Amino acid sequence: MPVPLYQAKAEFFRVLGHPVRIRVLELLCEGPRPVRELLAEFDIEASNLSQQLAVLRRYGIVTATRDGSTVVYALAGADVSELMLAARRILTELLVDKRELLAALQDTGAG
């Protein structure tokens, strides 16, 4: 029995649901990077970053190529970059709405 699309989407977002993975994707939106450059962006152990990269690679969100002794990671497709931009737009809109609500609450005083 095939997995329903909504379940596949939920699994996809679960894979994205880790701060290190999101930051890796943001960095890779700028272009491919060697693992040592990625590691320099985090305050985590190399083994932890390796685990997070393995999850993204296993799901096919990023690719890894070897250049001598260096492993270079890249986004598997432009759609992931578009998703990161869409998430930024959505969060910006949500924050603007919250800021407007907060301002309205502050303007009404205590009661």
ChimeraX commands (.cxc) that place a marker at each C-alpha (Angstrom):
marker #1 position 0.00,0.00,0.00 radius 0.5
marker #1 position 1.55,3.35,-1.02 radius 0.5
marker #1 position 2.19,6.01,1.60 radius 0.5
marker #1 position -0.37,8.84,1.38 radius 0.5
marker #1 position 1.06,12.13,0.15 radius 0.5
marker #1 position 0.26,13.91,3.41 radius 0.5
marker #1 position 2.32,11.32,5.31 radius 0.5
marker #1 position 5.23,11.71,2.91 radius 0.5
marker #1 position 5.07,15.49,3.37 radius 0.5
marker #1 position 5.00,15.10,7.15 radius 0.5
marker #1 position 8.10,12.89,6.98 radius 0.5
marker #1 position 9.83,15.44,4.74 radius 0.5
marker #1 position 9.15,18.26,7.20 radius 0.5
marker #1 position 10.23,16.03,10.09 radius 0.5
marker #1 position 13.57,15.55,8.34 radius 0.5
marker #1 position 13.89,19.33,8.05 radius 0.5
marker #1 position 12.85,19.80,11.69 radius 0.5
marker #1 position 16.29,20.20,13.24 radius 0.5
marker #1 position 18.09,23.55,13.67 radius 0.5
marker #1 position 21.45,22.22,12.44 radius 0.5
marker #1 position 19.85,20.76,9.30 radius 0.5
marker #1 position 18.04,24.02,8.57 radius 0.5
marker #1 position 21.25,26.02,9.01 radius 0.5
marker #1 position 23.14,23.60,6.75 radius 0.5
marker #1 position 20.49,24.08,4.06 radius 0.5
marker #1 position 20.67,27.87,4.44 radius 0.5
marker #1 position 24.45,27.75,3.98 radius 0.5
marker #1 position 24.18,25.43,0.99 radius 0.5
marker #1 position 21.69,27.82,-0.63 radius 0.5
marker #1 position 24.74,30.04,-1.15 radius 0.5
marker #1 position 26.51,27.23,-3.01 radius 0.5
marker #1 position 28.35,23.96,-2.42 radius 0.5
marker #1 position 30.62,23.84,0.62 radius 0.5
marker #1 position 33.28,21.50,1.93 radius 0.5
marker #1 position 32.39,19.86,5.22 radius 0.5
marker #1 position 35.17,21.77,7.02 radius 0.5
marker #1 position 33.54,25.09,6.03 radius 0.5
marker #1 position 30.19,23.85,7.28 radius 0.5
marker #1 position 31.72,22.73,10.56 radius 0.5
marker #1 position 33.27,26.18,11.07 radius 0.5
marker #1 position 29.73,27.63,11.15 radius 0.5
marker #1 position 28.62,25.49,14.11 radius 0.5
marker #1 position 29.54,25.02,17.73 radius 0.5
marker #1 position 29.06,21.25,17.59 radius 0.5
marker #1 position 31.22,18.17,17.32 radius 0.5
marker #1 position 32.15,16.96,13.84 radius 0.5
marker #1 position 30.36,13.68,14.53 radius 0.5
marker #1 position 27.10,15.53,15.28 radius 0.5
marker #1 position 27.34,17.51,12.03 radius 0.5
marker #1 position 28.14,14.30,10.19 radius 0.5
marker #1 position 24.98,12.69,11.57 radius 0.5
marker #1 position 22.83,15.63,10.48 radius 0.5
marker #1 position 24.38,15.66,7.01 radius 0.5
marker #1 position 23.78,11.91,6.73 radius 0.5
marker #1 position 20.06,12.43,7.42 radius 0.5
marker #1 position 19.83,15.08,4.70 radius 0.5
marker #1 position 21.83,12.92,2.29 radius 0.5
marker #1 position 19.81,9.78,3.03 radius 0.5
marker #1 position 16.59,11.65,2.25 radius 0.5
marker #1 position 18.10,13.03,-0.99 radius 0.5
marker #1 position 17.99,16.69,0.07 radius 0.5
marker #1 position 21.74,17.19,-0.25 radius 0.5
marker #1 position 24.45,15.49,-2.26 radius 0.5
marker #1 position 28.02,14.75,-1.25 radius 0.5
marker #1 position 30.94,14.50,-3.65 radius 0.5
marker #1 position 34.51,13.67,-2.84 radius 0.5
marker #1 position 37.28,15.92,-4.11 radius 0.5
marker #1 position 40.44,14.15,-3.00 radius 0.5
marker #1 position 40.18,13.95,0.78 radius 0.5
marker #1 position 37.54,16.70,0.91 radius 0.5
marker #1 position 33.80,16.02,0.93 radius 0.5
marker #1 position 31.76,18.79,-0.66 radius 0.5
marker #1 position 28.04,19.11,0.08 radius 0.5
marker #1 position 25.45,20.74,-2.17 radius 0.5
marker #1 position 21.70,21.03,-2.41 radius 0.5
marker #1 position 20.21,18.25,-4.48 radius 0.5
marker #1 position 17.96,20.74,-6.29 radius 0.5
marker #1 position 16.88,24.37,-6.46 radius 0.5
marker #1 position 13.50,23.57,-4.88 radius 0.5
marker #1 position 15.10,23.34,-1.43 radius 0.5
marker #1 position 16.48,26.85,-1.83 radius 0.5
marker #1 position 13.01,28.06,-2.83 radius 0.5
marker #1 position 11.57,26.33,0.25 radius 0.5
marker #1 position 14.05,28.13,2.52 radius 0.5
marker #1 position 13.07,31.47,0.94 radius 0.5
marker #1 position 9.38,30.66,1.31 radius 0.5
marker #1 position 9.89,29.81,5.00 radius 0.5
marker #1 position 11.64,33.16,5.50 radius 0.5
marker #1 position 8.74,35.01,3.83 radius 0.5
marker #1 position 6.15,33.15,5.92 radius 0.5
marker #1 position 8.01,33.81,9.17 radius 0.5
marker #1 position 8.46,37.47,8.27 radius 0.5
marker #1 position 4.70,37.81,7.69 radius 0.5
marker #1 position 3.93,36.05,10.96 radius 0.5
marker #1 position 6.29,38.32,12.87 radius 0.5
marker #1 position 4.84,41.44,11.27 radius 0.5
marker #1 position 1.34,40.28,12.25 radius 0.5
marker #1 position 2.50,39.63,15.82 radius 0.5
marker #1 position 4.23,43.00,15.99 radius 0.5
marker #1 position 1.02,44.71,14.85 radius 0.5
marker #1 position -1.01,42.75,17.41 radius 0.5
marker #1 position 1.45,43.65,20.17 radius 0.5
marker #1 position 1.29,47.33,19.19 radius 0.5
marker #1 position -2.50,47.22,19.23 radius 0.5
marker #1 position -2.49,45.58,22.67 radius 0.5
marker #1 position -0.07,48.16,24.01 radius 0.5
marker #1 position -2.16,51.01,22.59 radius 0.5
marker #1 position -5.30,49.79,24.36 radius 0.5
marker #1 position -3.63,49.96,27.76 radius 0.5
marker #1 position -4.38,47.59,30.58 radius 0.5
marker #1 position -7.87,46.97,29.93 radius 0.5
marker link #1:1,2 radius 0.2
marker link #1:2,3 radius 0.2
marker link #1:3,4 radius 0.2
marker link #1:4,5 radius 0.2
marker link #1:5,6 radius 0.2
marker link #1:6,7 radius 0.2
marker link #1:7,8 radius 0.2
marker link #1:8,9 radius 0.2
marker link #1:9,10 radius 0.2
marker link #1:10,11 radius 0.2
marker link #1:11,12 radius 0.2
marker link #1:12,13 radius 0.2
marker link #1:13,14 radius 0.2
marker link #1:14,15 radius 0.2
marker link #1:15,16 radius 0.2
marker link #1:16,17 radius 0.2
marker link #1:17,18 radius 0.2
marker link #1:18,19 radius 0.2
marker link #1:19,20 radius 0.2
marker link #1:20,21 radius 0.2
marker link #1:21,22 radius 0.2
marker link #1:22,23 radius 0.2
marker link #1:23,24 radius 0.2
marker link #1:24,25 radius 0.2
marker link #1:25,26 radius 0.2
marker link #1:26,27 radius 0.2
marker link #1:27,28 radius 0.2
marker link #1:28,29 radius 0.2
marker link #1:29,30 radius 0.2
marker link #1:30,31 radius 0.2
marker link #1:31,32 radius 0.2
marker link #1:32,33 radius 0.2
marker link #1:33,34 radius 0.2
marker link #1:34,35 radius 0.2
marker link #1:35,36 radius 0.2
marker link #1:36,37 radius 0.2
marker link #1:37,38 radius 0.2
marker link #1:38,39 radius 0.2
marker link #1:39,40 radius 0.2
marker link #1:40,41 radius 0.2
marker link #1:41,42 radius 0.2
marker link #1:42,43 radius 0.2
marker link #1:43,44 radius 0.2
marker link #1:44,45 radius 0.2
marker link #1:45,46 radius 0.2
marker link #1:46,47 radius 0.2
marker link #1:47,48 radius 0.2
marker link #1:48,49 radius 0.2
marker link #1:49,50 radius 0.2
marker link #1:50,51 radius 0.2
marker link #1:51,52 radius 0.2
marker link #1:52,53 radius 0.2
marker link #1:53,54 radius 0.2
marker link #1:54,55 radius 0.2
marker link #1:55,56 radius 0.2
marker link #1:56,57 radius 0.2
marker link #1:57,58 radius 0.2
marker link #1:58,59 radius 0.2
marker link #1:59,60 radius 0.2
marker link #1:60,61 radius 0.2
marker link #1:61,62 radius 0.2
marker link #1:62,63 radius 0.2
marker link #1:63,64 radius 0.2
marker link #1:64,65 radius 0.2
marker link #1:65,66 radius 0.2
marker link #1:66,67 radius 0.2
marker link #1:67,68 radius 0.2
marker link #1:68,69 radius 0.2
marker link #1:69,70 radius 0.2
marker link #1:70,71 radius 0.2
marker link #1:71,72 radius 0.2
marker link #1:72,73 radius 0.2
marker link #1:73,74 radius 0.2
marker link #1:74,75 radius 0.2
marker link #1:75,76 radius 0.2
marker link #1:76,77 radius 0.2
marker link #1:77,78 radius 0.2
marker link #1:78,79 radius 0.2
marker link #1:79,80 radius 0.2
marker link #1:80,81 radius 0.2
marker link #1:81,82 radius 0.2
marker link #1:82,83 radius 0.2
marker link #1:83,84 radius 0.2
marker link #1:84,85 radius 0.2
marker link #1:85,86 radius 0.2
marker link #1:86,87 radius 0.2
marker link #1:87,88 radius 0.2
marker link #1:88,89 radius 0.2
marker link #1:89,90 radius 0.2
marker link #1:90,91 radius 0.2
marker link #1:91,92 radius 0.2
marker link #1:92,93 radius 0.2
marker link #1:93,94 radius 0.2
marker link #1:94,95 radius 0.2
marker link #1:95,96 radius 0.2
marker link #1:96,97 radius 0.2
marker link #1:97,98 radius 0.2
marker link #1:98,99 radius 0.2
marker link #1:99,100 radius 0.2
marker link #1:100,101 radius 0.2
marker link #1:101,102 radius 0.2
marker link #1:102,103 radius 0.2
marker link #1:103,104 radius 0.2
marker link #1:104,105 radius 0.2
marker link #1:105,106 radius 0.2
marker link #1:106,107 radius 0.2
marker link #1:107,108 radius 0.2
marker link #1:108,109 radius 0.2
marker link #1:109,110 radius 0.2
marker link #1:110,111 radius 0.2
view
